[in-house]
Amino acid sequence: MPLVATGYPPLKISLGSSPTDGFETSVPVLAGPALESLFGAAQPAGQAGALTLARHQDWLLGGATLPLTDGLEAAARRLYTDLFQATRGLHLARIWNYVPDINEPGPGGLENYRLFSRARSLAFEQHYGPGFKQLLPAASAVGAKTPALTLAFAATPRAPRHVENPLQVSAYDYPGDYGPRAPSFARATLVTGPAGRTVFISGTAAIRGHATVAPHRLLPQLACTLENLRQISSACGLGPNLDRGGRATRHFKVYLRHAADQATVAGILERELLTKADQVSYLHADICREDLVVEIEATLLGVDSIP
């Protein structure tokens, strides 16, 4: 069965005040908003290599889609080099990656996600040095059905706090079973600002320790994912339910390997996680491990207070 669900709009990431100020991914949106505009009326801020930049208050935002002319690893190195150039003097808070054919074998037979993870990790280490793991922000990497790599980011002059899940091995410390270089991200990142705190929850799936829970099985994976979100939420100081009932604006993206699972997942999330005020998009995408079928990320804006 083909990855792309036909008849659905692709996710578009907006960097400004107009829907035209952004770029499309090739990830179909099964339900919910097809335009992601987390920071509202950002203003154009030029280019940094392939990246288009925008500013909202003291946030620097940016993104690009780069064809795989010289291969996936070369594209990742190019985008991350441009990213570090653009954010010099700032702190990375969140990165979104849309990786073409993420579970397919690339050159030499290594899975595309592992090729991407190697390039990303080496880029971070080259830029930040041997202590780079402590500076890694929240992130996600899901599959796209296009011969191009898409990246979007948010950076800030304010020092963030990066958070891990006590039930999971930190992704950057995964053993070599998962590729020649471990994935480079924190489970969550918090940034304090004048309008409250911004919390970025990375793409979260059914992983305990470093192992997949209930391979290929939707319901137990969704239950494990929700428990992981509760643990990360508590570690962030939000209580177990991601500030549900608080004053924060909550944005969710739910990635589903199988489009037919959308109604089932939506019903459970509406009961256990979401409120009517939340903004949630369900997307049809492959996930970083071929045995994972669901992944959830969240962005919370204007959180009142966190210890």
RASUL-V943416 format. One record per residue. N is the residue number from 1. PHI is phi in whole degrees, -180 to 180 (NA if undefined). OMEGA is omega in whole degrees, -180 to 180 (none if undefined). NEAR is the number of other ideal C-beta (glycine too) atoms within 8 Angstrom. Layout:
N:PHI:OMEGA:NEAR
N:PHI:OMEGA:NEAR
//
This chain:
1:NA:-179:2
2:-66:180:4
3:-65:-169:8
4:-76:175:8
5:-76:-175:8
6:-77:175:4
7:85:180:3
8:-113:-180:9
9:-72:175:7
10:-79:175:11
11:-64:174:14
12:-116:179:13
13:-103:-180:13
14:-96:177:11
15:-108:-175:15
16:-147:-176:11
17:-84:-178:7
18:-120:176:6
19:-58:179:7
20:-79:-178:4
21:-90:-179:11
22:-180:-176:13
23:-154:-179:11
24:-93:163:9
25:-95:175:13
26:-104:-177:11
27:-93:-178:14
28:-70:177:13
29:-98:-177:15
30:-77:-180:12
31:-162:-180:7
32:91:-176:9
33:-61:176:7
34:-96:177:9
35:-117:177:9
36:-102:180:11
37:-139:-172:7
38:-70:-170:8
39:-111:173:8
40:67:-168:7
41:-81:174:6
42:-75:-178:14
43:-110:179:9
44:-55:-178:10
45:-134:173:8
46:88:-176:5
47:-128:168:7
48:-138:-173:10
49:63:180:11
50:-80:-173:8
51:-83:168:14
52:-93:-173:10
53:-114:175:14
54:-149:178:14
55:-125:171:11
56:-134:-172:10
57:53:179:5
58:-100:175:7
59:-84:168:11
60:-105:-179:13
61:-117:177:15
62:-171:178:16
63:-175:180:15
64:-164:168:13
65:-120:-174:10
66:-121:177:12
67:-61:-178:7
68:-88:-176:12
69:-57:-179:6
70:-111:179:5
71:102:-175:9
72:-66:-178:14
73:-64:178:10
74:-64:178:11
75:-64:179:15
76:-63:179:14
77:-62:-180:11
78:-64:-178:11
79:-66:-180:15
80:-72:173:14
81:-63:177:10
82:-63:179:13
83:-61:-179:15
84:-68:176:10
85:-65:-177:9
86:-67:-172:13
87:-105:179:12
88:-57:-178:6
89:87:179:4
90:-115:177:9
91:-111:174:13
92:-73:180:12
93:-114:-177:13
94:-157:174:12
95:-132:173:13
96:-112:180:12
97:-124:177:13
98:-120:-166:14
99:-102:-178:14
100:-64:176:14
101:46:-165:9
102:-59:-178:16
103:-100:-179:10
104:-86:177:7
105:-72:176:6
106:-105:179:11
107:-57:-178:6
108:79:178:4
109:87:179:5
110:-77:-179:11
111:-55:-178:11
112:-58:179:15
113:-62:-180:13
114:-72:173:12
115:-63:178:14
116:-61:-179:16
117:-62:178:15
118:-64:-179:12
119:-63:-179:14
120:-64:-178:14
121:-63:179:13
122:-64:178:10
123:-65:178:13
124:-62:-178:13
125:-65:179:10
126:-64:-177:5
127:-79:-172:9
128:-100:-178:7
129:91:-173:6
130:-65:179:4
131:-91:-172:7
132:-62:-175:12
133:-60:-178:9
134:-74:-178:6
135:-106:-176:11
136:-70:180:12
137:-91:170:15
138:-60:-178:15
139:-162:171:14
140:-146:175:13
141:-146:179:13
142:-128:-174:17
143:-81:173:14
144:-131:-178:14
145:-107:180:9
146:-158:180:7
147:-82:-180:5
148:-153:177:12
149:-103:178:15
150:-113:179:15
151:-136:171:15
152:-137:-176:11
153:-149:170:13
154:-134:-180:13
155:-134:-172:13
156:-149:173:13
157:-76:-177:6
158:-87:-178:9
159:-65:-180:4
160:-87:170:11
161:-118:180:7
162:-98:-170:13
163:-128:177:12
164:-116:179:9
165:-99:-178:10
166:-63:179:6
167:-89:-176:8
168:-127:166:13
169:-65:176:7
170:-56:-175:10
171:-56:-177:12
172:-72:175:11
173:-112:176:7
174:-58:177:11
175:-72:-176:5
176:-65:176:5
177:-57:-173:5
178:-103:175:10
179:128:-176:11
180:-67:173:6
181:-136:-178:10
182:-71:175:11
183:-60:-172:12
184:-114:176:14
185:-164:171:13
186:-93:-180:14
187:-71:178:15
188:-160:176:14
189:-137:180:14
190:-116:178:14
191:-131:179:14
192:-92:179:6
193:-143:-177:11
194:-65:-179:2
195:-100:-177:5
196:108:-178:11
197:-112:175:13
198:-105:-179:13
199:-123:177:17
200:-108:176:15
201:-100:-178:16
202:-64:172:12
203:-55:-171:13
204:-123:-177:12
205:-138:-173:14
206:-86:177:14
207:-127:174:12
208:-122:-169:8
209:62:171:7
210:-127:-174:9
211:-102:174:6
212:-69:176:9
213:-95:174:10
214:49:-176:9
215:-50:175:7
216:70:-174:5
217:-105:-172:8
218:-63:-169:11
219:-64:177:7
220:-67:176:10
221:-68:179:15
222:-65:178:12
223:-61:179:8
224:-66:178:13
225:-61:179:14
226:-64:176:11
227:-66:176:9
228:-61:178:15
229:-63:178:14
230:-63:180:10
231:-66:179:11
232:-64:179:14
233:-58:179:14
234:-64:179:10
235:-64:177:12
236:-81:-177:12
237:86:-177:7
238:-98:-167:14
239:76:-173:8
240:-80:-169:6
241:-122:174:10
242:53:177:11
243:60:176:13
244:-60:-176:9
245:90:176:5
246:-85:-176:8
247:-97:-179:6
248:-68:168:12
249:-86:-174:8
250:-113:176:14
251:-116:178:13
252:-126:165:14
253:-123:-179:11
254:-116:-178:14
255:-99:-177:15
256:-123:177:15
257:-68:-178:11
258:-116:-177:7
259:-59:-177:9
260:-66:-179:4
261:-84:-170:12
262:-60:-176:11
263:-64:179:6
264:-62:-178:9
265:-65:-180:14
266:-60:-180:11
267:-61:180:8
268:-69:-178:9
269:-66:178:13
270:-65:178:8
271:-84:-168:6
272:-109:-172:6
273:-134:-167:11
274:-91:168:8
275:-121:-180:7
276:-66:-180:4
277:-82:-176:5
278:-73:172:9
279:-103:-175:9
280:-137:176:11
281:-120:176:14
282:-105:-174:13
283:-123:179:14
284:-96:-175:15
285:-152:168:12
286:-71:-173:10
287:-117:-168:16
288:-62:174:11
289:-118:-174:9
290:-69:179:6
291:-97:175:7
292:-97:-176:15
293:-118:-180:12
294:-148:176:17
295:-146:-177:14
296:-130:173:15
297:-125:-179:12
298:-145:170:12
299:-129:-179:12
300:-115:-179:16
301:-115:177:11
302:76:176:11
303:-68:-174:15
304:-62:-176:8
305:-155:178:6
306:-136:180:10
307:-57:none:3
//
